[in-house]
């Protein structure tokens, strides 16, 4: 990229505890949408929350889609590479250890987080994927690129997009590359259920103990 990756709109909140959180909003959101999760998951953690740079009918997204549920995978790869470059620049500017981020993404944000794990595994320590779908149609290679990385997939049982079949296939793609994947479901649709936030916090805190 020729221009400064940090020109992307974002919020940075310093903190004293690990891991630093990378918050990735859903379609139509912005860099402020998920900041409230910090208080529920890791009140003392540093937070980086960027805005998606793609617009769909005026709504911010992290990558393009051809239609609902069908991703433009060429654009997804491009945007993932841009996000990885943004993280590298942010690490230098804000004094964050390279690859220490725990991504917390919702819907479109969850999908680019899982794509980031698969395409740039060095960029993240792990992820919490909320209302997450499979980012790439083709199966990922079987290797050890995600060994030691913890991933929690949190999808509603009645989600019309992030269906149980999507959940299973995403978990399989990540496990093929040796990620430690946990599944957490709730009775609901394409949303963030406040009732599961305590369980997600336990997942985040367990990562600190390692």
Residue, then its C-alpha position, 0 to 999 in steps of 0.5 A: x500500500x502506498x498510503x499510510x495504513x493508519x489513515x483508516x478511521x479507527x479508535x485506540x484506547x490504551x490499557x494495561x492488561x493482555x490481550x489487546x482487543x481488535x474490535x471489528x463491527x458488522x455491516x452498517x456499523x463503525x469504529x464506535x459500535x463494539x466499544x461497549x464490549x470492552x467493559x463486559x469482556x476485558x475492562x483494562x485491555x487496550x482496544x483497537x477498533x477500525x472502520x470498514x473501508x467498503x461502502x454498500x448503499x452507504x453502509x460501512x463493511x470490511x469487504x464487498x459481497x455479491x449478494x447477501x451470504x455470497x462474498x466477493x472473495x477477491x475483494x475479501x483477500x484484498x481487504x484482509x491484506x489491507x487490514x493486516x498492514x493496518x495492524x502492523x502499522x498500529x502495533x508500531x505506533x501504539x506499542x503493541x506486541x506483533x500478533x498479540x491481538x484477540x479479534x472480537x468481530x460481529x457478522x461482517x467483522x467476524x467474517x474478516x477476522x476469520x479470513x485474517x486468521x486463515x490468510x495472515x495467521x501471524x496477525x492474531x493470537x485468537x478470535x471471538x467470532x460472533x454471528x460468523x460465516x465461512x469466509x472462503x468457499x474452498x477448504x483451507x490447506x491442512x497445516x499447523x499455521x493456527x497452532x496455539x491460537x484460540x477461537x470461540x465461535x458464538x452463533x445463534x441456533x436460529x441465525x438464518x445466515x450463520x447457520x449451524x452448517x456454517x458454524x460446523x464448516x468454519x470450525x472445521x476449516x480452522x481446526x484443519x490448521x490446528x486452531x483450538x476452536x470452541x463453540x458457544x450457541x444461544x437461542x436466537x438469531x443474527x445478533x449479539x446475545x447479552x446473555x453469553x457475554x459472561x461466557x465470552x469473558x471467561x474465554x478471554x480471561x482463560x487466554x490471559x492465564x496461558 
